Amino acid sequence: MTVRMTRLPLTCVGVLLLGGVAEAQQIPFNSGDLIISTVSNSTGLANNNASVLDTASPITLQEFQLGANATSATSVGTLTLTQTASGNQSAISGEYGSASEGILQQSANGQYLTIMGYGVNANSFNTGGASVYGTAALGQSTSLTGGTFVTVPRVVALIGANGSVDTSTALTGVFNMNNPRSVATVDGTSFYVSGQGASEGDSTEGVFYTTLGATTATSIDGSTDTRAVSILNTGSGNTLYVSRDVKSTNKNTTNISTLTSSSGGLPTSASGLVTTQVVAPTTPNPVSNNDSSITVTANTKNGVNNSRAGNFVYLSPEQYFFASPSVLYVTDSGSPKNGQTGAAAGLGDGGLQKWVLANGTWQLDYDLSAGLNLVASNGGANSPSPTSPGVTGLFGLTGKVVGGQVELFATSYGLNELSPSYLYEISDTLSDTTLAQASNESFNVLDTAAAGTDIRGVAFAPVPLPGAAWLMFSGLCALGVTARRRKSALHN
C-alpha cells in the first residue's frame, strides 16, 4: 500500500523567505523523515523497450518514516513537482534514462531541499519530440536562446519544509545539450548548480553561481563537467565542495575538491578561484600516468574487483557525507569514465567508501559493499540495452551520526538505465578504520522501486522555518486555517 500526500485548496497565503515570492502553505514534511526523488517511464511504452529512455518524466518526491533503528521505512506520502508553468514559476521535469541527475539535498541551513531539472512539461516534450525541441532525448535539449528549436531552461526546484515549491530559477546557457546534476544553497536566496555541457571544454559545463529567480548564471569552475556540488560547514564556516570524474589525459580529473574565493569564502565568480583537491586517488596509473586510481587491497575489494587485488582500478565518486571534519563517506558508481573500453581497471570500486583524514591527507580506509550484490561495469554494457541488469555501485547519499554510529542512506547506480532501483541503509562505526572491523555491516534494502521507476536522490526532510517566521506567516491567514496532511490509500 502506498500513501500519497495530496495538496489541499489554498487556505492561507503569505510571503515566505523566498525572495519575495508569494507562496501558499502546503502540506508539511515530517522532521526526521527520509525523502527520495524519483522519475518514471511516463510514455506508456513497455519498460523493456529502449525507446523509453531519455524521455521526460515528472519528478516525484517520496517521504518515508523510519523505524526499527532506521532499518525499516514506511511510505507516508508523495509530492510531484509542478508540471505547469504559472507566472514566474516554471514547469520542471527529469529525464528517465539519465543516471547522473536527480541529486537531492538539504540546504546548509536545513530549511529547504534542492533538486535540478528541465523547464518543460513532460508530456509536451515527449509529444513535441525532435520537430519542436530538436531531439527526443530530454538531456540533449538546448538551453541556449535564439536557436531554431525551443529552449529548455535548466531549473532549480527549492522545496520548503511546509511543502512549498519554488521553480522561478530557470537558467539558460548552462548544461547545454546535457544533464543538470545538482544544486546547493545556503538559505534559498542563491544557488550553486553543477552539470555537464555539450562536450568536454564546453562553456556551459561545470559549476555556476546564480540567485533566486534568475534566468542566467555566472561560471565558477568550467574546467571540467562536475557532479555533486554541496555547501558544507565542517566547523570553520561554509565551504563549497564538488565531485568529478572526467575521462581525460590530464592528471587528477577524478576527485572531490573545494572551490573557494581568494579570501577563503564561498565564490561568486571565477575570479580569484582557489581549487583544492580534498579526496584524490594517489596511486600512479602505469597505463596513462593518470593519478585518478587506487590500488585494490583487502579493504577495498567489493566482490567485483577482487581479481585486481594489488593492481589499480579507477574511481567514480558521486555524492558524499561528512560524518565529522575527519571522516567522509563517498558513494562510488562503480562505472568510472576512465577504463570504459573493456579494460579490467574499469571494474572500479563501486559501493560506499570511507575516507579518513590522517596527518593532513585523506586516505581511503575501506569500501562497504556487502548486501549490494554488485555486478561489473567494465565497458561491456550498452546503457540503453534492457539486458544484463544489475547494480554496479551507489549514487545518492545522506546520513546522520548517532553516538558513535553513522546511519547512512544511499541509492543504487545501475549497470544500465533499466536495472532495478533501490534505497539502502547501513550503519557504520565512526571509529572503524578497517573492513575487518566492519565485517558485520551489510546494506539493508529500505525500498525497491516499481518497474519503470528510478530512485535518484535521497535527503532528510527539511526543518521548519524559525518560530517567529511561522508566527508572521500564520498571522496573514484570514481564517487561521493551515493545510493538513490528507492521506488516501492507493494499491500498488
LOGU-856918 format. One record per residue (C-alpha): residue in one letter; x, y, z. Coordinates in steps of 0.5 Angstrom, whole numbers, padded with zeros to 4 digits, always signed. Layout:
% residues N
AXYZ/...
//
This chain:
% residues 492
M+0000+0000+0000/T+0003+0007-0002/V+0000+0013+0002/R+0000+0019-0003/M+0001+0027+0000/T-0004+0031-0004/R-0005+0038-0004/L-0011+0042+0000/P-0014+0048-0003/L-0010+0054-0001/T-0013+0057+0005/C-0007+0061+0007/V-0003+0065+0003/G+0003+0069+0006/V+0010+0072+0004/L+0016+0067+0006/L+0023+0068+0006/L+0023+0066-0002/G+0026+0073-0005/G+0019+0076-0004/V+0015+0070-0008/A+0008+0069-0005/E+0008+0062-0003/A+0002+0058+0000/Q+0003+0054+0006/Q+0003+0047+0003/I+0003+0040+0006/P+0009+0040+0011/F+0014+0035+0011/N+0015+0031+0018/S+0022+0033+0021/G+0027+0027+0021/D+0023+0023+0015/L+0027+0021+0009/I+0026+0024+0002/I+0028+0021-0004/S+0027+0023-0011/T+0024+0019-0017/V+0023+0019-0024/S+0019+0014-0028/N+0017+0012-0035/S+0011+0016-0037/T+0011+0015-0044/G+0006+0008-0044/L+0012+0004-0047/A+0014-0003-0044/N+0020-0002-0039/N+0024-0007-0043/N+0023-0002-0049/A+0030+0002-0050/S+0026+0008-0053/V+0023+0010-0047/L+0030+0012-0044/D+0032+0019-0045/T+0024+0021-0045/A+0022+0027-0040/S+0018+0025-0033/P+0015+0029-0027/I+0020+0029-0021/T+0017+0026-0015/L+0019+0026-0008/Q+0017+0021-0004/E+0017+0021+0004/F+0019+0015+0009/Q+0018+0015+0016/L+0024+0011+0019/G+0023+0005+0024/A+0027+0000+0028/N+0033+0004+0029/A+0033+0006+0022/T+0033-0001+0019/S+0026+0000+0016/A+0022+0005+0012/T+0014+0007+0011/S+0012+0011+0006/V+0008+0017+0008/G+0007+0021+0002/T+0009+0023-0005/L+0010+0030-0008/T+0010+0031-0015/L+0014+0038-0017/T+0010+0042-0021/Q+0009+0041-0029/T+0005+0047-0030/A+0008+0054-0031/S+0005+0060-0028/G+0007+0067-0027/N+0015+0067-0026/Q+0014+0059-0024/S+0017+0054-0029/A+0015+0047-0030/I+0020+0042-0028/S+0022+0035-0031/G+0027+0030-0030/E+0030+0025-0035/Y+0028+0018-0035/G+0034+0015-0037/S+0040+0019-0034/A+0043+0016-0028/S+0047+0022-0027/E+0042+0027-0025/G+0037+0028-0019/I+0041+0029-0013/L+0037+0031-0007/Q+0040+0035-0001/Q+0038+0040+0004/S+0040+0047+0004/A+0046+0049+0009/N+0041+0052+0014/G+0037+0045+0014/Q+0031+0049+0012/Y+0030+0047+0004/L+0031+0041-0001/T+0034+0043-0007/I+0034+0039-0014/M+0035+0041-0021/G+0031+0039-0027/Y+0029+0042-0034/G+0024+0047-0035/V+0019+0044-0039/N+0012+0040-0038/A+0014+0032-0039/N+0008+0031-0044/S+0009+0037-0048/F+0017+0035-0049/N+0015+0027-0051/T+0010+0029-0055/G+0014+0035-0059/G+0020+0031-0060/A+0025+0033-0065/S+0021+0037-0069/V+0020+0042-0063/Y+0026+0041-0059/G+0031+0038-0064/T+0032+0032-0060/A+0027+0026-0057/A+0032+0026-0051/L+0031+0031-0046/G+0038+0031-0043/Q+0040+0033-0051/S+0035+0039-0051/T+0038+0046-0052/S+0039+0051-0046/L+0041+0056-0051/T+0037+0062-0053/G+0036+0065-0060/G+0036+0058-0064/T+0032+0054-0069/F+0029+0050-0063/V+0025+0051-0057/T+0030+0053-0051/V+0029+0048-0045/P+0032+0052-0039/R+0035+0048-0033/V+0031+0049-0027/V+0032+0050-0019/A+0027+0047-0015/L+0027+0050-0008/I+0023+0046-0003/G+0021+0049+0003/A+0019+0045+0010/N+0012+0046+0009/G+0012+0043+0002/S+0012+0050-0002/V+0016+0049-0009/D+0019+0055-0012/T+0022+0054-0019/S+0023+0061-0021/T+0030+0060-0022/A+0030+0058-0030/L+0037+0058-0033/T+0039+0059-0040/G+0046+0058-0042/V+0048+0052-0037/F+0049+0045-0039/N+0047+0046-0046/M+0045+0039-0049/N+0047+0035-0043/N+0045+0034-0035/P+0044+0039-0030/R+0046+0034-0024/S+0046+0038-0017/V+0044+0045-0014/A+0047+0047-0007/T+0044+0053-0003/V+0046+0056+0004/D+0039+0059+0005/G+0035+0059-0001/T+0037+0066-0004/S+0043+0064-0008/F+0045+0057-0011/Y+0051+0054-0014/V+0049+0049-0020/S+0053+0043-0023/G+0053+0039-0029/Q+0056+0037-0036/G+0056+0041-0043/A+0055+0039-0050/S+0062+0037-0050/E+0069+0037-0046/G+0071+0044-0045/D+0064+0047-0047/S+0063+0054-0043/T+0056+0051-0041/E+0059+0046-0036/G+0062+0046-0029/V+0060+0050-0023/F+0056+0056-0024/Y+0053+0061-0019/T+0046+0064-0019/T+0041+0068-0015/L+0033+0066-0014/G+0029+0068-0020/A+0035+0069-0024/T+0035+0067-0032/T+0043+0067-0032/A+0048+0064-0028/T+0056+0066-0027/S+0061+0061-0029/I+0065+0059-0022/D+0069+0053-0025/G+0069+0051-0032/S+0075+0047-0032/T+0071+0040-0033/D+0064+0038-0032/T+0062+0037-0025/R+0058+0032-0021/A+0055+0033-0014/V+0056+0041-0011/S+0055+0042-0004/I+0056+0047+0001/L+0058+0044+0008/N+0060+0047+0015/T+0066+0043+0018/G+0067+0048+0024/S+0070+0054+0020/G+0065+0057+0016/N+0061+0055+0010/T+0065+0051+0004/L+0064+0049-0003/Y+0065+0042-0005/V+0064+0039-0012/S+0066+0032-0014/R+0068+0030-0021/D+0070+0024-0026/V+0073+0026-0032/K+0076+0022-0038/S+0082+0026-0040/T+0089+0025-0041/N+0090+0031-0035/K+0092+0028-0028/N+0088+0029-0022/T+0081+0029-0026/T+0077+0024-0021/N+0077+0028-0014/I+0073+0032-0009/S+0075+0039-0009/T+0074+0045-0005/L+0072+0052-0009/T+0074+0058-0005/S+0075+0065-0006/S+0081+0069-0006/S+0079+0071+0001/G+0077+0063+0003/G+0070+0064+0003/L+0064+0062-0002/P+0066+0064-0009/T+0061+0068-0013/S+0065+0068-0020/A+0072+0065-0023/S+0076+0071-0021/G+0081+0069-0015/L+0078+0062-0015/V+0082+0057-0011/T+0081+0050-0012/T+0084+0045-0007/Q+0083+0037-0008/V+0081+0034-0002/V+0080+0027-0004/A+0084+0025-0009/P+0087+0018-0011/T+0094+0018-0011/T+0096+0011-0014/P+0100+0012-0020/N+0097+0009-0026/P+0102+0006-0031/V+0098+0006-0037/S+0097+0013-0038/N+0100+0016-0032/N+0094+0019-0029/D+0093+0019-0022/S+0086+0018-0021/S+0086+0011-0019/I+0087+0007-0013/T+0091+0000-0011/V+0086-0005-0009/T+0087-0008-0002/A+0083-0013+0002/N+0080-0006+0005/T+0077-0004-0002/K+0075-0011-0005/N+0068-0011-0007/G+0067-0018-0010/V+0067-0015-0017/N+0075-0012-0017/N+0078-0018-0013/S+0082-0020-0019/R+0085-0013-0019/A+0088-0014-0012/G+0095-0011-0012/N+0093-0007-0018/F+0090-0001-0020/V+0083+0001-0021/Y+0079+0008-0023/L+0074+0011-0018/S+0068+0015-0020/P+0066+0019-0014/E+0058+0022-0014/Q+0055+0024-0007/Y+0059+0025+0000/F+0057+0026+0007/F+0062+0029+0012/A+0061+0025+0019/S+0066+0029+0022/P+0071+0034+0020/S+0076+0028+0019/V+0071+0022+0017/L+0068+0023+0010/Y+0063+0018+0006/V+0063+0018-0001/T+0058+0014-0006/D+0062+0011-0012/S+0058+0009-0018/G+0063+0003-0020/S+0063+0006-0027/P+0069+0010-0028/K+0070+0015-0034/N+0077+0012-0035/G+0077+0005-0037/Q+0071+0004-0040/T+0073+0001-0046/G+0073-0006-0043/A+0080-0005-0039/A+0080-0009-0032/A+0082-0003-0029/G+0075+0000-0031/L+0072-0005-0026/G+0072+0000-0021/D+0071+0001-0013/G+0063+0001-0013/G+0060+0002-0006/L+0061+0007+0000/Q+0068+0009+0001/K+0070+0011+0008/W+0076+0017+0007/V+0079+0019+0014/L+0084+0025+0015/A+0090+0023+0017/N+0096+0027+0018/G+0093+0032+0014/T+0092+0027+0008/W+0085+0024+0006/Q+0086+0016+0006/L+0081+0011+0003/D+0081+0006+0009/Y+0075+0001+0007/D+0070+0000+0002/L+0063-0002+0004/S+0059-0006-0001/A+0056-0013+0003/G+0049-0013+0001/L+0049-0010-0005/N+0051-0016-0010/L+0055-0012-0015/V+0056-0013-0022/A+0062-0011-0026/S+0062-0005-0031/N+0068-0005-0035/G+0065-0002-0041/G+0062-0009-0044/A+0055-0006-0042/N+0051-0002-0047/S+0047+0003-0043/P+0040+0003-0047/S+0040-0004-0047/P+0035-0008-0043/T+0039-0014-0042/S+0044-0015-0036/P+0041-0011-0031/G+0044-0010-0024/V+0047-0005-0019/T+0055-0003-0020/G+0055+0002-0014/L+0052+0008-0011/F+0049+0015-0013/G+0046+0019-0008/L+0048+0019+0000/T+0046+0022+0006/G+0047+0021+0014/K+0047+0023+0021/V+0051+0021+0027/V+0048+0018+0033/G+0053+0017+0039/G+0059+0013+0036/Q+0055+0010+0030/V+0054+0013+0023/E+0047+0012+0020/L+0048+0012+0012/F+0042+0012+0007/A+0044+0011-0001/T+0041+0010-0007/S+0043+0005-0013/Y+0047+0006-0019/G+0045+0001-0025/L+0049-0002-0030/N+0044+0000-0035/E+0038+0005-0034/L+0033-0001-0034/S+0037-0004-0028/P+0033-0005-0021/S+0033+0001-0017/Y+0034+0001-0009/L+0034+0005-0003/Y+0039+0003+0002/E+0041+0004+0009/I+0047+0002+0013/S+0050+0003+0020/D+0058+0004+0021/T+0062+0005+0027/L+0065+0012+0026/S+0072+0010+0029/D+0073+0004+0025/T+0079+0004+0020/T+0079-0003+0017/L+0074-0007+0013/A+0075-0013+0018/Q+0072-0008+0024/A+0066-0007+0020/S+0066-0014+0017/N+0059-0015+0021/E+0056-0009+0017/S+0051-0010+0011/F+0047-0006+0007/N+0039-0006+0008/V+0034-0005+0003/L+0029+0000+0005/D+0025+0001-0001/T+0025-0002-0008/A+0022+0002-0014/A+0017-0001-0018/A+0018-0003-0025/G+0019+0004-0030/T+0021+0008-0024/D+0028+0010-0022/I+0030+0012-0015/R+0036+0018-0016/G+0037+0023-0010/V+0036+0022-0002/A+0036+0027+0004/F+0033+0028+0010/A+0027+0032+0010/P+0028+0040+0011/V+0026+0043+0018/P+0021+0049+0019/L+0023+0056+0019/P+0024+0059+0026/G+0018+0060+0030/A+0018+0068+0029/A+0018+0067+0022/W+0012+0062+0022/L+0008+0066+0027/M+0009+0072+0022/F+0006+0067+0016/S+0000+0065+0021/G-0002+0072+0022/L-0003+0073+0015/C-0008+0068+0015/A-0015+0071+0015/L-0019+0064+0017/G-0013+0062+0021/V-0013+0055+0018/T-0007+0052+0016/A-0006+0046+0011/R-0007+0039+0014/R-0004+0032+0011/R-0009+0028+0008/K-0008+0021+0007/S-0011+0017+0001/A-0009+0009+0001/L-0007+0007-0006/H-0006+0000-0008/N+0001-0002-0012/
//
